[in-house]
């Protein structure tokens, strides 16, 4: 497993063999395909952080597209996850340019 990106308490790795991703959600590791990672990124993008800061929402409930995992994240977790996924995709793009 190669570390793609880590941010605060979250990390994302990619396997050389299977090309799948392993996301460590502060102790819970979940394996994702590239399509599942894209879907997760889109779910994170759709979250309106302004509502969190206005007090309307304080948690988000997210499930992966395979419906095997359900997560409850607070505002700080959402901010960190957005940064994690952004950093992972930048890392993947940078690695593909160098290869």
N, C-alpha and C positions, 0 to 999 in steps of 0.2 A: 504494500500500500504506500502510495506517495501522498504526502501532505500537500493539498492544493492551497488551503487557506485556513487560518484560524483567527477567530475574533472573540475576545473575552472568554466565555465559557463554552463556545461552540467551535467545532472543527469539521472540515470536510476533506476526505481522502479519496483517491482514485486508484483502483486496482490496475496493474499493468496487464494482468492475465485476462480478466473478464471485462475490463473497461467500465465496470459499475462503480458507483460512488458509495462511500460509507460516510454518513453524516452522524456526528456525535453531538447529540442534544443534551449536553451537560450530564453525561453518564449513560444515556440510552442511545445505543448505536442502531442506525437504520440503514439498510442497503437500498439504494435507488438506482434505477436505470437513468439514462440521460433524459428520456421522455418524462419520467417521474420528477426529475430535478427541474426540468423546464416548467412543468405543471406547478410545482411547489413555488418556483420563482414568481409565476403569474399570480398565484394566490397571495403571496406577500406583497406584490405590486398593487393589488386591488385594495389593500388595507389602508384606510384613511387615518393617518396618525393624528390629524387635526382633531378628530372626534375624541381620541384618547386624551388629548391635552385639554379639551373643553369639558371633560368629565362625563361625556355620554357613554363611552365604553372604557373599560379598564382591562378587559381580557379579550383574547381572540381564541376561538376554538377552530383548529385546522385538522383536516384529515388528509392523508396522502391519497393519491388517485387510486391506489390499490385497496383502499379502505381497511388496511390491516392495522393502521396506527392512528390514534387520535391524540392530539396535543392541545394543551391549554397554555397559552403564552400571555404574559403581561406586557405592558407597553415597552418596558426596557428590553425584554426578550425579542419583541418584534423589531425594534431598532437594530439590535445586534444581529438578528437573523438576516435582515435586509442587507446589512453590511457584509455578512458572511457570504451570502449568495452572490452579491455583486463582486466581491473580491475573488471568489472561486471562478466566476466566468471570465474575469479579467486575466486571471492566472492561466486558464485554459487557452484563451486567445493568444496570450504572450508565448506560451509553450508551442503552440502550433506555428507561430511565425518563425520561431527559432529552429524548428525541425526541418 
